[in-house]
Amino acid sequence: MAQTMRPNTVGGLFATDGKPHPLQDTLLAVTLVLGITSFVTAMFHDLHLLSSWTGLVGIATGAYGQWVSETTRERFGLILGLGASAVGFFLGMAHGGLFGGVVG
């Protein structure tokens, strides 16, 4: 009868252990938004400032989110956000960098 004893995972969208994780969920949402923003703006050469800065901040929030995450669902979303942030960051750096190609 062990198969009838399943844990209740209805507690939250990303909480597979049934406990609320407000900090982790917030970091996940912020990382995903920054990652999508960085990735999309990296496709436009003139938006390299926005792309590189949102990518850098997305990488930082995603790394901290990975450090404090508690469930696999949180980590999965954070990895998606981190990947998008990294691609956007590196393309933004290739198009002009964090400071707009200022020399001196």
C-alpha positions in Angstrom: 0.0 0.0 0.0 3.0 2.3 -0.2 1.9 3.6 -3.6 -1.2 5.2 -2.1 1.0 7.2 0.3 2.1 10.1 -1.9 3.2 13.5 -0.6 0.9 16.4 -1.2 2.8 18.8 -3.6 -0.1 21.3 -4.0 1.7 23.8 -1.8 3.1 26.0 -4.6 3.9 26.1 -8.2 7.6 25.5 -7.7 7.6 24.0 -4.2 7.7 20.3 -4.7 8.2 19.7 -0.9 4.9 21.4 0.0 6.5 24.3 1.8 6.4 28.0 0.6 9.7 29.4 -0.7 9.0 33.1 -1.3 12.7 34.2 -1.6 13.5 31.4 -4.1 10.4 32.0 -6.1 11.2 35.8 -6.3 14.7 35.1 -7.4 13.4 32.7 -10.0 11.0 35.2 -11.4 13.6 38.0 -11.4 16.2 35.8 -13.1 13.7 34.7 -15.8 12.6 38.2 -16.5 16.1 39.5 -16.7 17.2 36.6 -18.8 14.4 37.0 -21.3 15.0 40.8 -21.5 18.8 40.3 -22.0 18.3 37.6 -24.6 15.7 39.5 -26.7 17.6 42.8 -26.6 20.9 41.1 -27.5 19.4 40.6 -31.0 19.5 44.3 -31.6 23.0 45.8 -32.0 22.0 49.3 -30.6 20.6 47.8 -27.3 23.9 46.4 -26.1 23.9 48.5 -22.9 20.5 47.1 -21.9 21.5 43.6 -22.9 24.8 43.5 -21.2 23.6 45.0 -17.9 20.4 42.9 -17.6 22.5 39.9 -18.5 25.1 40.6 -15.8 22.4 41.2 -13.1 20.5 38.1 -14.3 23.7 36.0 -13.9 24.2 37.4 -10.4 20.6 36.8 -9.2 20.5 33.4 -10.9 23.8 32.3 -9.2 22.5 33.4 -5.8 19.2 31.7 -6.5 21.0 28.5 -7.3 22.8 28.8 -4.0 19.7 29.1 -1.9 17.3 27.0 -4.0 15.7 24.0 -2.4 13.7 22.1 -5.1 14.5 20.8 -8.5 11.8 22.9 -10.1 13.3 26.1 -8.9 16.8 25.0 -10.1 15.4 24.1 -13.5 13.8 27.6 -14.0 17.0 29.3 -12.7 19.1 27.4 -15.2 16.9 28.6 -18.0 17.1 32.2 -16.8 20.9 31.9 -16.2 21.4 30.5 -19.8 19.4 33.3 -21.4 21.2 35.9 -19.2 24.6 34.6 -20.2 23.8 34.5 -23.9 22.4 38.1 -23.7 25.3 39.3 -21.6 28.0 37.8 -24.0 26.3 39.2 -27.1 25.9 42.5 -25.4 29.6 42.6 -24.6 30.4 41.6 -28.2 28.2 44.5 -29.5 29.8 47.2 -27.3 29.9 46.2 -23.7 28.7 47.6 -20.4 29.8 51.1 -21.0 29.0 51.6 -24.7 32.5 51.2 -26.0 33.8 54.2 -24.1 37.6 54.4 -24.4 39.8 56.1 -21.8 
